[in-house]
Amino acid sequence: MKPALLVACLLLATGCTVNYRESYLVSPQPAPAPELDALHEAFPQHRFQDGRIEVDGASLYTLSMTRPDARATVLYFGGNAYRTGRAARFSAGVYGTLPVDLVLVDHRGYGTSTGRPGIAALMDDALRVHDHVAAEAARQGRPLIVHGQSLGSFMAGHVAARRTLGGLVLESSATTAEDWVAWQRSQLPWWQRLWIRRIAVEGSLARQGNLPVVRELDEPVLYVVGEADLATPPAFSRRLYEATPLSAACRALLVVPGKAHNDATRSPEFQAAMAALVEHVAEATGTAPDCRPQV
């Protein structure tokens, strides 16, 4: 999510109410696919394989990083600027020491995926991608953890509301799209706030967000955010955590000191928290904590 883009669009608008369109947030961002040989060289203990998932109106590029001792599979939905070709090494570095298989995906219109991005289409794609990856994880007898960052956290939450997951990671997330644009307005100079009294969210972006989702969660969840995140500040994740009706054994909030919007996972704190989540979901069903909502 890009505050600078929001400001640029607002300055072009007129009147006291500004309509924030989903096209301000998502637009095609092509990029070359990652070089598999370079990834193999950097992470020799892993196997890398790319593929495609066919969805309505698009062909989505995927990259899998696997290891023989994996105890779970992680499906990762990146943020608005995430493209596998440019970020695969970063993501592999985050998960390379954890006992998991990792599946990355380019959103439609991003990286080498085809199609034109739109919020409703991205949400539908997330379900299709999940079902494809979940089938393979089930075949291998492994639980599936869905990890979403920034815009991708909305996609991960959308999946969690409609599917049964082994676990969920919501990184740099927000309560609602409306809350997020209100926060961005609060960061404008005072003279712009006098002019722009309200921002209305248009189209499929309206009413998106994870606040309604977390109130119904029945799987373990980890909230992650950088202490210095100015795009989706920690207050959003704290509110999501507080709204989650699960026991302390099934929810965790990690605010990482010194980290910003995109790098909270590059930290020993995340490594420890994620290792605990993997251990949790990999336990036998009979011994794992009950993660049904608390009444």
C-alpha positions as CSV (number, residue, x, y, z in Angstrom):
1,M,0.0,0.0,0.0
2,K,1.6,3.3,-1.1
3,P,0.9,6.5,0.8
4,A,2.7,8.5,-1.9
5,L,0.3,7.2,-4.5
6,L,-2.6,8.1,-2.4
7,V,-1.4,11.7,-1.9
8,A,-0.7,12.1,-5.6
9,C,-4.3,11.0,-6.5
10,L,-5.8,13.2,-3.8
11,L,-4.1,16.3,-5.1
12,L,-5.8,15.7,-8.5
13,A,-9.2,15.6,-7.0
14,T,-11.5,18.5,-6.1
15,G,-14.1,19.0,-3.4
16,C,-14.2,18.1,0.3
17,T,-14.9,14.4,-0.3
18,V,-12.4,12.4,-2.3
19,N,-13.2,9.1,-3.9
20,Y,-10.4,6.5,-3.5
21,R,-10.6,4.1,-6.4
22,E,-9.2,0.6,-6.4
23,S,-7.2,1.5,-9.5
24,Y,-5.2,3.9,-7.3
25,L,-4.0,0.8,-5.3
26,V,-3.6,-2.0,-7.9
27,S,-2.4,-1.7,-11.4
28,P,-0.3,-4.0,-13.7
29,Q,3.3,-4.4,-12.6
30,P,5.1,-6.8,-14.9
31,A,8.6,-8.2,-14.1
32,P,10.7,-11.1,-15.3
33,A,10.5,-14.5,-13.5
34,P,13.2,-15.3,-11.0
35,E,16.3,-17.1,-12.1
36,L,16.0,-20.6,-10.6
37,D,19.7,-21.4,-11.0
38,A,20.6,-18.4,-8.9
39,L,18.1,-19.4,-6.2
40,H,19.5,-23.0,-6.2
41,E,23.0,-21.6,-5.7
42,A,21.9,-19.3,-2.9
43,F,19.8,-21.9,-1.1
44,P,21.4,-25.3,-2.0
45,Q,19.4,-27.2,0.6
46,H,16.2,-26.4,-1.1
47,R,14.6,-27.3,-4.4
48,F,12.9,-24.6,-6.5
49,Q,10.2,-25.2,-9.1
50,D,8.0,-22.8,-11.0
51,G,4.6,-23.4,-12.4
52,R,1.2,-21.9,-13.2
53,I,-2.3,-22.0,-11.9
54,E,-5.0,-21.2,-14.4
55,V,-7.8,-19.1,-13.1
56,D,-10.7,-17.2,-14.8
57,G,-9.1,-14.6,-17.1
58,A,-5.5,-15.1,-16.0
59,S,-2.6,-17.5,-15.7
60,L,-0.8,-17.1,-12.4
61,Y,2.9,-17.7,-12.0
62,T,4.0,-19.7,-8.9
63,L,7.3,-20.6,-7.4
64,S,7.8,-23.4,-4.9
65,M,10.7,-23.8,-2.5
66,T,10.7,-27.3,-0.9
67,R,12.9,-29.2,1.5
68,P,12.6,-32.9,2.5
69,D,12.1,-32.3,6.2
70,A,9.2,-29.8,5.8
71,R,6.6,-30.0,8.6
72,A,4.1,-27.6,7.0
73,T,3.5,-25.7,3.8
74,V,3.3,-21.9,3.7
75,L,1.3,-20.1,1.0
76,Y,2.5,-16.5,0.7
77,F,0.5,-13.6,-0.7
78,G,2.7,-10.5,-1.1
79,G,1.8,-6.9,-1.0
80,N,0.9,-4.5,-3.8
81,A,4.4,-4.2,-5.1
82,Y,5.3,-7.8,-4.6
83,R,6.7,-9.6,-7.7
84,T,8.3,-13.0,-7.4
85,G,11.1,-12.3,-9.8
86,R,12.3,-9.4,-7.6
87,A,11.4,-10.7,-4.2
88,A,11.9,-14.5,-4.3
89,R,15.4,-14.2,-2.7
90,F,14.0,-12.1,0.1
91,S,11.2,-14.5,0.8
92,A,13.5,-17.5,0.6
93,G,15.8,-15.8,3.1
94,V,12.9,-15.3,5.5
95,Y,11.7,-18.9,5.3
96,G,15.0,-20.7,4.4
97,T,15.8,-21.8,8.0
98,L,12.3,-22.9,8.9
99,P,11.0,-26.5,8.3
100,V,8.4,-25.6,5.7
101,D,7.8,-25.7,2.0
102,L,7.0,-22.2,0.6
103,V,4.8,-21.3,-2.3
104,L,5.0,-17.8,-3.8
105,V,2.6,-16.4,-6.3
106,D,2.4,-13.4,-8.6
107,H,-0.9,-11.6,-8.5
108,R,-2.7,-11.3,-11.8
109,G,-1.1,-8.6,-13.9
110,Y,2.0,-8.7,-11.7
111,G,5.4,-10.3,-12.4
112,T,4.8,-12.9,-15.2
113,S,1.1,-13.6,-14.3
114,T,-1.3,-12.6,-17.0
115,G,-4.7,-10.8,-16.6
116,R,-5.6,-7.4,-15.3
117,P,-5.6,-6.8,-11.5
118,G,-8.7,-5.8,-9.6
119,I,-9.6,-6.3,-6.0
120,A,-12.5,-8.7,-6.6
121,A,-10.4,-10.7,-9.0
122,L,-7.5,-10.9,-6.6
123,M,-9.7,-12.2,-3.9
124,D,-11.2,-14.8,-6.2
125,D,-7.7,-15.8,-7.3
126,A,-6.6,-16.2,-3.7
127,L,-9.2,-18.9,-3.2
128,R,-8.3,-20.7,-6.3
129,V,-4.6,-20.6,-5.5
130,H,-5.3,-21.8,-2.0
131,D,-7.4,-24.8,-3.2
132,H,-4.6,-25.8,-5.6
133,V,-1.9,-25.6,-2.9
134,A,-4.0,-27.1,-0.2
135,A,-4.7,-30.2,-2.3
136,E,-0.9,-30.8,-2.7
137,A,-0.3,-30.1,1.0
138,A,-3.0,-32.6,2.0
139,R,-1.5,-35.2,-0.4
140,Q,1.7,-34.9,1.5
141,G,0.0,-34.9,4.9
142,R,1.1,-31.4,5.8
143,P,-0.9,-28.5,7.3
144,L,-1.2,-25.3,5.3
145,I,-0.3,-21.9,6.7
146,V,-1.4,-18.9,4.7
147,H,0.7,-15.8,5.1
148,G,-0.4,-12.4,3.7
149,Q,1.5,-9.1,3.8
150,S,-0.1,-5.7,3.4
151,L,-2.6,-6.0,0.5
152,G,-1.9,-9.7,0.5
153,S,-3.1,-9.8,4.1
154,F,-6.6,-8.9,2.8
155,M,-6.3,-11.9,0.4
156,A,-5.1,-14.2,3.2
157,G,-8.0,-13.1,5.4
158,H,-10.5,-13.6,2.6
159,V,-9.2,-17.2,2.3
160,A,-9.4,-17.8,6.1
161,A,-13.0,-16.6,6.2
162,R,-13.9,-19.2,3.5
163,R,-11.6,-22.1,4.1
164,T,-10.2,-24.2,7.0
165,L,-6.5,-23.4,7.5
166,G,-3.8,-24.9,9.6
167,G,-2.7,-21.4,10.5
168,L,-2.7,-17.8,9.4
169,V,-0.1,-15.0,9.4
170,L,-1.4,-11.4,8.9
171,E,1.6,-9.1,8.3
172,S,1.4,-5.3,8.0
173,S,-2.4,-5.6,7.9
174,A,-5.3,-3.2,8.4
175,T,-8.7,-3.4,10.0
176,T,-10.7,-2.1,7.0
177,A,-9.9,-0.2,3.8
178,E,-11.9,2.7,5.2
179,D,-9.8,2.8,8.3
180,W,-6.6,2.7,6.2
181,V,-7.5,5.6,3.9
182,A,-8.6,7.6,7.0
183,W,-5.2,7.0,8.5
184,Q,-3.5,8.1,5.3
185,R,-5.6,11.3,5.4
186,S,-4.5,11.9,8.9
187,Q,-0.9,11.9,7.7
188,L,-1.4,14.7,5.1
189,P,-0.3,18.3,5.9
190,W,-2.9,20.2,7.9
191,W,-3.8,22.4,5.0
192,Q,-4.7,19.4,2.9
193,R,-6.7,17.9,5.7
194,L,-8.7,21.2,5.8
195,W,-9.5,20.8,2.1
196,I,-10.0,17.0,2.2
197,R,-12.6,16.3,4.9
198,R,-13.4,12.8,3.9
199,I,-12.2,9.9,1.7
200,A,-14.8,7.5,0.3
201,V,-13.6,4.1,-0.8
202,E,-15.1,3.0,-4.1
203,G,-15.7,-0.3,-5.9
204,S,-14.6,-3.7,-4.7
205,L,-12.1,-2.2,-2.3
206,A,-14.9,-0.8,-0.1
207,R,-15.4,-2.8,3.1
208,Q,-12.4,-5.0,2.5
209,G,-10.3,-5.7,5.5
210,N,-9.6,-8.1,8.3
211,L,-11.6,-6.8,11.2
212,P,-14.7,-8.8,10.3
213,V,-12.6,-11.8,9.5
214,V,-10.6,-12.1,12.7
215,R,-13.8,-12.0,14.8
216,E,-14.7,-15.5,13.3
217,L,-11.2,-17.1,13.2
218,D,-10.9,-20.7,14.3
219,E,-7.3,-21.3,13.5
220,P,-4.1,-20.1,15.1
221,V,-3.1,-16.7,14.0
222,L,0.1,-14.6,14.1
223,Y,-0.1,-10.9,13.6
224,V,3.2,-9.3,12.6
225,V,4.1,-5.6,12.1
226,G,7.1,-3.4,12.2
227,E,7.3,-0.9,15.0
228,A,8.2,1.8,12.5
229,D,5.6,0.9,9.9
230,L,4.1,4.2,8.7
231,A,1.9,2.6,6.0
232,T,-0.1,0.2,8.3
233,P,1.0,1.2,11.8
234,P,1.0,-1.2,14.7
235,A,-2.3,0.2,16.0
236,F,-4.1,-1.8,13.2
237,S,-2.5,-5.1,14.2
238,R,-3.2,-4.5,17.9
239,R,-6.8,-3.8,17.1
240,L,-7.1,-7.0,15.0
241,Y,-5.4,-9.0,17.8
242,E,-7.7,-7.6,20.5
243,A,-10.8,-8.4,18.3
244,T,-9.7,-12.1,17.8
245,P,-11.8,-14.3,20.2
246,L,-9.2,-17.0,20.6
247,S,-7.2,-18.2,23.6
248,A,-3.6,-16.9,24.2
249,A,-2.4,-20.3,22.9
250,C,-4.0,-19.6,19.5
251,R,-3.1,-16.0,18.8
252,A,0.0,-13.9,19.0
253,L,1.0,-10.3,18.2
254,L,4.5,-9.5,17.2
255,V,5.6,-5.8,16.9
256,V,9.2,-5.9,15.7
257,P,11.4,-3.1,16.9
258,G,13.3,-1.1,14.3
259,K,11.4,-2.6,11.3
260,A,9.1,-0.9,8.9
261,H,6.3,-1.9,6.4
262,N,8.1,-4.5,4.4
263,D,10.9,-6.0,6.5
264,A,9.3,-7.1,9.8
265,T,9.9,-10.8,8.9
266,R,13.6,-10.3,8.4
267,S,14.2,-10.5,12.1
268,P,15.0,-13.1,14.8
269,E,11.7,-12.2,16.5
270,F,9.8,-13.4,13.5
271,Q,11.9,-16.5,13.1
272,A,11.1,-17.5,16.7
273,A,7.4,-16.7,16.4
274,M,7.0,-18.5,13.1
275,A,8.9,-21.5,14.3
276,A,6.4,-21.7,17.2
277,L,3.4,-21.4,14.9
278,V,4.8,-24.2,12.6
279,E,5.3,-26.4,15.7
280,H,1.8,-25.6,16.8
281,V,0.1,-26.6,13.5
282,A,2.3,-29.6,12.9
283,E,1.3,-31.2,16.2
284,A,-1.1,-34.1,16.2
285,T,-4.7,-33.0,16.2
286,G,-5.4,-34.6,19.6
287,T,-2.7,-32.6,21.4
288,A,-2.9,-29.2,19.7
289,P,-4.7,-26.4,21.6
290,D,-8.4,-26.0,20.8
291,C,-8.7,-22.9,18.6
292,R,-12.4,-22.5,18.5
293,P,-13.6,-19.0,19.3
294,Q,-13.9,-18.2,23.0
295,V,-17.6,-17.7,24.1
